[in-house]
Each structure stands twice: as C-alpha cells, then as structure tokens.
Amino acid sequence: MSKRREFLIKAGLAAGAFSVNSMFNKVHASDFSALDRNYGHIAPKVLAEDEDFWSVIQQAYPVSRNIINLNNGGVSPCPKVVAEAVEKYNVLSNEGPSYFMWRILDMGREPLRNKLATLAGCDSEEIAINRNATEALNTVVFGLNLKAGEEVIGTKLDYPNMINAWKQRSTREGIIYTQLDFSFPTEDDDMIVSAFEKAITPKTRVLHITHVINWMGQILPVKKICDMARKHGLKTLVDGAHSFGLLDFKIPDLGCDYFGTSLHKFLSAPIGSGMLWIKRENIEHIWPLVCNDKPTGGDIRKFETLGTRSFPIEQGIGEAINFHEAIGSKRKEERIRYLKNYWAEKASEIKGVKIHTSLKDEYSCAICGVSVEGLTASDLEQKLFNDHKIHTVPINWENVNCVRVTPHVYTRKKDLDVFVKALQNIAGKA
Ligand SMILES: Cc1ncc(COP(=O)(O)O)c(C=O)c1O
C-alpha cells in the first residue's frame, strides 16, 4: 500500500469527535487514492500544471461560479465535505446543546490538537485552538510581560489588528512600539534582516514579523530574522495568517517563539477558526487573554478558556486537515504559486499594467498586487466587479496602492484567462 493511501486511511480514523465516521473518508478517500495512484510519482512543481489532477480538487468546492472570487486572501471557502461536517455538527448540537457540545463534540478537541500538531510539525502541547489569527496574536501581544520603556519592533505593513494591539499597549502601559518602513516588493532578504537588526536598541525585547504581507504578498525571510533576533536575546512573534496551509513548512523550523494563524484562509477550515503555537518553554510566561484559573501555568489549554463558542466550527477543522493532507502541502503550495504566476506573467505584458509583487518562488505565493495606469485601486476593483464579475480587493495602505488578487486551489485556469482579458480590456480603455 502506498504511503499516501495508508495516510488517507489513518486520516479518516483520526478526524476528531466523529473520527470513525470521517466525512472526508466517505466522500473523497477513494477519489484521492485514485489520484495518488495515477499522479503520485509526479513532482509537485510539474503536477501544478496538470489540469486533470486539479479539476478533481476544484469540484470538491461548492463555490459560486457566477462570480470569479479572487479574494481568497481575505477568507477562503471550505470544501463541501468541511461545510457539511459543520452543518451536521450544528444540527446535532441543536438537538441537545449542553450534551452534544460539551460531552460529545468537546471530546474531539484533543485528537484535533494532535492533528494540528502533526500538520504544524510540533508537540501537541504547544497548540491552542481558537477563533482566528487576531485572537491568537492578541493573546501574545497582551500576554507578554513588558514594562514601560521596553520596546517592540514591527513594520508599517503588519496587519492593522496587530498594529492597533501594540499601539494600545504603548498608550496604556508606556511600552515603545517602533514600526519599520519598507518598500516592497523586494528580492533582498539581507536588506530586510539588516533593517530589523539596525533598529534594535538596548530596550528592544520583541520583534513582530508578518510571514506573508497581506497587502501585496511579499514573503519575509522569517527564519533569518528569528535567527538574528535570538543572537540579540529577543523574542519573536510571527503572524502566519497567510502562510499556514499555503507554504510547506513546519512551525518550529522558523525559529520563532510564538506563531498565530487563522485556519479559514489557505487551510480552508470553517470560517472562524484559528490556532496559536507557543514554544513550550514560553507558555508559562504568557498570560491568557481570557482569564484562566492557572494564568501562569505551563498548560497550553489555559489559552482556550473562551467560554461558549462554536464546537461545530472547531470540529470541522479536522475535516479540512484531512482534505489538505490528502492534496499534500507541497503540491498545494506549488499549484497556488503556479496559478498566481500564470495570470501575473500574462498581465505584466499588457501595456499600462503593473505588477506589485516579486514573482520569484521565495518571495511570493498566492497573493499578488496589480494596478492599471491611470486608475486608482478602487476604480480598478469596481471595474473588475461591475463589468466582469471578478471579485478582488483594493489596497490603499501606507505605500501600497494596488488591487490584491488571490487564487486558491479551486480557481480554474479559465477563470484566470477571463481575469487577464478583463485587465486587457480595462487597460486598453484607461
Ligand atoms: C497578515 C494578517 N494577519 C492577521 C489577519 C487577521 O486574520 P483574522 O481576521 O482571521 O483574525 C489577517 C487578515 O486578513 C492578515 O492578513
């Protein structure tokens, strides 16, 4: 039996609360096994271009084909099997909430923690399950012991929720919050690492690093920054909202201390799911955001005292991991990068069109910015939607002005052809 088929069977047996009944196993295991038999020997980068393989994945998403959704960077849809699992758990919860939620579904949390830990390549005692990246990262921002006068360094291109969290600590408690000013895209890792290093002062305690910049998709050299920070005795907090479930990496390999992510972006888990990873030795030094009876304890579960929340959404994460693992992390990364390059390379040849993102493998995947000379980002976004039913998002943040375009595994090449044609049409008239 091939390793992948063996995995598929195991995945079905460890899905979470309803493990033996995994919806993934019922709906997809045989399809994916067949795919694996036919395509298992092909390298991910080559397979990225195989439309027959990816058409099976595309069909697993029940997305509307009335619009072309190229804003998967905001939030992504779930495969049908994940959405159906959430629905099934919701119906069940409503049949007797306190019994089915707290005595049945809640039993799935520890198996789920193990599954997330396997995916993240870490110890399951380092994983807390929560509702989104904002919650995960704010837990660390507000949970760190920092005194007035101690400094945190981030950038102006970090996500607003995190910038605001640090600013609130600065206003309320007098910590120093310094923001670096980068002009992206760049293909110069050393420039980024040395900008962080030069900003370090004797008061610096923490670096805040966004793994993939949401505004135009620049990938930061997280490991290099964290390695440098460790030499200076600093802690590192990584915002992995756009990297987890997209790039093929294991969290401990980044060399950071804390990592927060949403699971409803590239992992395609139910909307409203997230995860916090804290290196084991750091757990007792972070206070929970929502109080717990052992706030200075070393049990990662102290970050899960969230009160009543959606157990169906939480358990749906297990099915999303099954789906993701069955595709394979590297295959998924390569396919989404291929789709991004497919449209961006064609678009870059259109007169008046500018690409705002490096197209080299190390510096981008999925997210890419585009603009048309003579049009604001909002003008372009509106033309794309009103005239072509293509959904994107206009970006006006600091020095970034473009429309952000983000395909996902369910995006078809023919959708991207429509998008490139639309750009041609709009640029021709602009
Ligand atoms: C870089 C980055 N960090 C954090 C977040 C917050 O994610 P969520 O809304 O899931 O909390 C986002 C959302 O798009 C983001 O782009």
The ligand as an SDF file (V2000), in Angstrom:
LIG
                    3D

 16 16  0  0  0  0  0  0  0  0999 V2000
   -1.4140   39.3140    7.8820 C   0  0  0  0  0  0  0  0  0  0  0  0
   -2.7270   39.1120    8.5840 C   0  0  0  0  0  0  0  0  0  0  0  0
   -2.7150   38.8790    9.8940 N   0  0  0  0  0  0  0  0  0  0  0  0
   -3.8450   38.6910   10.5840 C   0  0  0  0  0  0  0  0  0  0  0  0
   -5.0690   38.7390    9.9660 C   0  0  0  0  0  0  0  0  0  0  0  0
   -6.3000   38.5800   10.7920 C   0  0  0  0  0  0  0  0  0  0  0  0
   -6.9880   37.4290   10.4560 O   0  0  0  0  0  0  0  0  0  0  0  0
   -8.3880   37.1310   11.1520 P   0  0  0  0  0  0  0  0  0  0  0  0
   -9.3570   38.1280   10.6060 O   0  0  0  0  0  0  0  0  0  0  0  0
   -8.6920   35.7580   10.7270 O   0  0  0  0  0  0  0  0  0  0  0  0
   -8.1920   37.2830   12.6030 O   0  0  0  0  0  0  0  0  0  0  0  0
   -5.1400   38.9610    8.6030 C   0  0  0  0  0  0  0  0  0  0  0  0
   -6.4330   39.0020    7.9130 C   0  0  0  0  0  0  0  0  0  0  0  0
   -6.5600   39.1170    6.7370 O   0  0  0  0  0  0  0  0  0  0  0  0
   -3.9190   39.1720    7.9010 C   0  0  0  0  0  0  0  0  0  0  0  0
   -3.9430   39.4270    6.5910 O   0  0  0  0  0  0  0  0  0  0  0  0
  1  2  1  0
  2  3  1  0
  2 15  2  0
  3  4  2  0
  4  5  1  0
  5  6  1  0
  5 12  2  0
  6  7  1  0
  7  8  1  0
  8  9  2  0
  8 10  1  0
  8 11  1  0
 12 13  1  0
 12 15  1  0
 13 14  2  0
 15 16  1  0
M  END
$$$$
